[in-house]
């Protein structure tokens, strides 16, 4: 069963919350972070992307950057921008984007659960990305990156969250510049805190990493490096019930047709798919349907029965596209390393696919139907991993609102 506990969050004063809250460190490069932080001395990017306060040619993975992050965090605390909770609490985090609301529980999840696969994974991690967050955490002695977990709905937990939101005011309630509304409640009643811990210990057999595999893996390795730290045995997570979540599409663009001309390529596709021209951009409306943009035309592709397997991995549309087009026809064997392919999150829309192709940067684009939450659970339960860049979750949790101190 899932082992969670409350924690004493380091969090902003109410007046500064909107200024401090920043997009996750891994959705911005250094230059974008410099622009986004701008003249905002309160931006949490000064801690998660501390290279913005150093010369532009500074190695972003150097110890100098992590030392700067530690100094900035200390300054935020000394200046009263961030204050630590007096006692361990749980937190409720609600996000509203385009009219759709999702609410999760912010807590500290057990590293032991991560190693024992009570916290289930569906992606491989890359050592260099892990090392960056390991060095960041060890130097600043804090976990700033929230790991986005999911679980099956538990009626008792849903009731606790609904009641607390109804009967208490949020401590933070603001809309960020991207239009996403963020609200956070502090759950500080001892009986409610104990009830939440017990519900997870008795009724939640597993949680699933939705977003943040590298943050979770890094936290786990930091715990091994700091065996005497009780805080390091837990890491910062927000757990959302499945009914609250929606996964967006994660689309592909490819630089060339692997030596084929467009006519031969389209002919070859028909061995595994039906194909029809479309007068408008194709956003697939069902599983096993794909959009394809080539030579200023959109096509609808539908996978033929018998061209894919029904196991949890083989039935995924990302697998069908990978096996029957990217690998078979375009020669892309490893999407993690092949420089001919790139990935476009669904938040950017189909126009971004058209732009990448029309500019000449890419030759062809594919739009996909999103992976479902149940597919993610099934794959994690089976012990398998998804193909790279299979899921895109929006909206993103903001950094800086709740930090776990080690």
N, C-alpha and C positions, 0 to 999 in steps of 0.2 A: 504494500500500500504506500501511497505517496506521503513522504515526510516533509512537512513544511513548518516554518516557525515565523513569528513576527520579528521585526527588527526595528532598531532606532534609526530611522532614515535621516540622512543629511539632506535638508530641503530648503528651498528659497523662502525668504519672507514673502508674504502675500503680495506686497507692492511690486516686488521684482520678479515674480514667477514668470510672467510672459516674456520678459526681457532675457531671463536666464535660460529658459527652455530652448533647446536647439535640436535640430534634426540629428539622427544617429550619425556617429562618426564615419560609418562605412558607406554612406550614400553620397558623400562629398569628397572630392579630392582637395588637396591643400589650397589651390588657388580659389576654388569655389568657396571653401571655408573662410578664406580671407575676405572675400567679397561679402559673404553672408554675415559675418561678424561685423564688418564695417567699422563704424565708430562706437559700437556697442560694447563697452568695457565689461558689461555683465554677462555677455554671451558665454554659455557653457562650452562653446567651441574652444575657448582659451584653455580649457582643461582636456577635452577629448582630442583636439587637434592643435596642440600647443605650438607646433611649428609656425603657426600664423604670427607668433610673437618673436620669431627669429628670422635671420636673413633668408631670403627666398631660396638660396642654394643649399640650405641645411638638409642633411640626410634625414628624412622623416622618421627613420627607424633608429636614429642615433640616441645614445643615452642622454645627450643634451636636450632632446625633445622631451623625454620622460621626466628629466629633472625640472624642466620648465613647467611641465604640467603639475608636478608636485608643488612647486613654488606658487603657481597660480591658484591651486586649490587651497593652499594655506592662506593666501591673501584673501580669497573669497570668504574664508571662515573668519579671519581676523577683522575684516571690514564689515562683518555682519550681513553679507549677502546670503550666506547659507548658515542655517542653524540646525543642530542635531536634536531630534526628538528626545524628550525626557525619559520615556519608557518604550519598550518594544510594542509596536502596533502593526496591524495590517492596514492596507490601503486599497481603496476601490478606485479604479481608473476607468473613466468613460471617455470614449472618443466618438465624435459625430462628423461624418464626412458625406457630403451630398445627400443629407437627410437620413442616412443610415447610421444607427447607433450600435456600438459594441462596448461591453463592459467586462472588465476582468479584475482579478484579485492580485495585488502586488504583495509579494512575500519573499522570504528567503527559502529556496529549495535545497534539499540535501545533495551534496556532492556524492555521497554514498549511493543515492538513488541513481545518479548519472552513471556511476561505474557498474551498478547492478542491473541496469537496463529497466529500472522502474520509470526513469525518464528515457523515452524512446527516441531514436534518431532516424532520419531518412536521407541524410547526405554525408558524403565524405568531407573532411576538412583538409586544408592545406597548411603544412607546417609553418610557412613564412607568415601567414595571417595569424595563426595561433601565437607565434612568438611575439608579434607586435603587441597584442593585448596582454600577454603574460608579463612582458617587460613594463607595460603601462601600469598594470594592476600592482605589481610588486613594488614599483617605485612610489606610486602615489598612495598605496595601501587603501585602495577603494575600488569598488566595482561600479563603474559609471554606465556600463552598457547593459540594458535590460534584455533578458532572454525571453522571447515570446513563446509561451507554452500553450497547449490546448489540451482539453480533456473532454470526456463524455459528460453530458449534463447530469447533475445530481440535484434532485428536486429540493432537498434540504438546503443546499448551498445557494441555489437560485433564490430561495425564499429569504435567506439571511441578507443577501446583497440587496434585493428589492426593498426589504424593510428598512435597511440602514439608509439607503438613498432617499426613501420616502420621509423618514423621520429626522434626518440630519442634513445640514447645509454643507456643500462642498467647501473645502478650504481654498481650492483653486478653481477658477471657472473663467476661462478666456478662450478667444478664438485666435489662432495663429495666422500669420500672414498668408498662408496657403489655403485659408478657409476652413481648416479642421478645428473643431471645438474640443477643448480638453478640460475635463472636470475631474478633480480628485477629492475623495473623502478620506478622513483619518478615522480608522476603526480603533478606538482606544478604550472601549469598555471591556474589562477583564473577562467577564462571562462570555461575551460575544467572541472575543479572541480565542478563548479556550474551546468554544463550540466549533469555530472554524477549523482549528487544528485537529479536533477529533473527527470532524466530518471527513477530512482528507485522509486521516489515518485509518478510517473504517470503511469508507465508501468510494475512494478513488484509487483503483488498482494501478493506474499508470497515467502519466502525462506524456505529451508528445511535443518535441521541439518543432514549432512552426517556422520560426525565424530566429536565427542567432546561434547556429551550430558552432561557429568559431568562438563566440563569447562564452558559450557553455564549456567547450573543450578547454579553453584557456583558464577559466575559473577552476576547473577540475585539476589542472596541472599546477596551478598556484597553490591549491590546498595541499598537494604532495610536497611542494617546496617549503611550505610553512606548517609542518605537522603539529606544532604546538599552539597554533591559532585556532580557537573555537569558531571565530567568525569566518575563517577561510573554509570551514567545512560546509558552508552554505553559500549560495550565490543568488544574485538578484534576478527575480523572474516575475512575469505577469502571466497568470493562468486564465485563459478564456474558455468558457464552455463552448462546445462545438456549434451550438445554435446561434452563437453571437458572431461567428466568423464567416467571411467570404474570401475565397482565393481568386485573384485576378489571373488573366492569361499572361503567359510569358512567351513572347514571340521570337522568331529567328530571322536573321538576314544573312545572306551568303554572297561572297565576292564574285564567284564565277560558276559556270556550269560544268566544270571539270572536263573541258574540251568538247562538250556537246553543243550543237546549236539549239536554238529554242524549239524548233520543230521536232528534232530528234528527242529532245528532253521530254516534251509533252507526250510524244508517242510512247516513250519508255515508261512514263508514269502510269499509263493505262493498264499495265500488267497488274497493278495492285490497287488502283483507284478508278472510280468513275470521275470524269472531269467535265465541267460545263462553264462557259464564260458567264461572267456576272457584270451587269451594268453599273454596279456600285461596289464599294469596298466591302469585303467579306469578313464579318465578325461571326465565327461559327456559332450555331445555335444549339448544337447537340454534340455528344461524344462521337468521335471518329469522323467528324467533319472538319475540313481545313480550308483556310483561305490561302491563295497563292497570288502574288503580284509579280508579273514578269512583262517586260516590254510595254509598260503603260496599260496593262490589262489585268483585271482581277478574274480569278477562276475559283470555283467551288470544287474541292476534291472530297470524295467520300471513300473511305477505306472499304475494300471488298471483303466480304466474309471469307474466312479461311486464310487471310493474309497476315493475321496476327494471332497471338495466343491469348488465352483467357486468364493466365496467372496474374497476380497483382501488379507485376512490372510490365509484362507484355501487353496488357490491355490498355495501358496508358497511351494517350495520344502522343505525348512526347517520345515514347518508345516506338510507336508506329511510324512517326515521321523520321526518327533517327534510323530505324532499321531499313525502311523501304524507300527512303529518298536520300537522306543525308549520307548514309554509309553506302548503300547499294548503288546509287547513281552519281552522287557528288564526291565520293571518296573521303568523306569526313568520318574518321574512325574514332577520334577522341575529341569531343566537343570542349573539354577543359583546356586543351593545349593547341588545337588547330586554329591558326590565325585567320583562316578564311571565313569563320563564322562569328557572329556577334549576337547578342541577346537584347531584346527590347521589352521592358516591362509594360504591361497592359495599361498602366496609368498614363503612358505617353500617347496612347491612341493609335489608330490605323494610319493617321496622317504621317506619323513619324516613320512608319514602314515605307510609305510612298516616298517621303522625302529622302530617305537613305538610298533608295533605288534610283529615283529620278536624278539625284545629284551625280550619279555615276560611281559613287563610293561602293555600292553594292549592286549585284546583278539581279537578285531575286529575294523575295520576302515570303514568309509563311506566318499566318495567324492561326492560333490554336484555341480550342475550347479549354477553359480552366480545369485543372485538377480539382477534384472534390475533396472535402474534408475527410470523407469516409475512405477514399482511395489513399490519402496520406496515412490514415490510421492503419489501414490494411497492410500497407507496405512496411510500416514501422513494426507492426505486430509480427510480420513474417520474417523479420530480421534482414530484409533487403534494403537497398538504397535506391533512390530515384535517380534518373538521369540528371545531369547538371542543369541548373536554372529551370526547374520544373514549376516552382510556385512563386507567386508574387503577392505579398500581403500588403494591403492598405486599409486604413491609415497606419502610419508608423508611430510608435511610442516616442515621446520626446526625451532626450537626455537632459539631466540636470534637475528634473523635478523630484526624483527620489534616488538617492545614492546610498549604496551599502558600504559602510566603512569596515575595513579589516583591521 
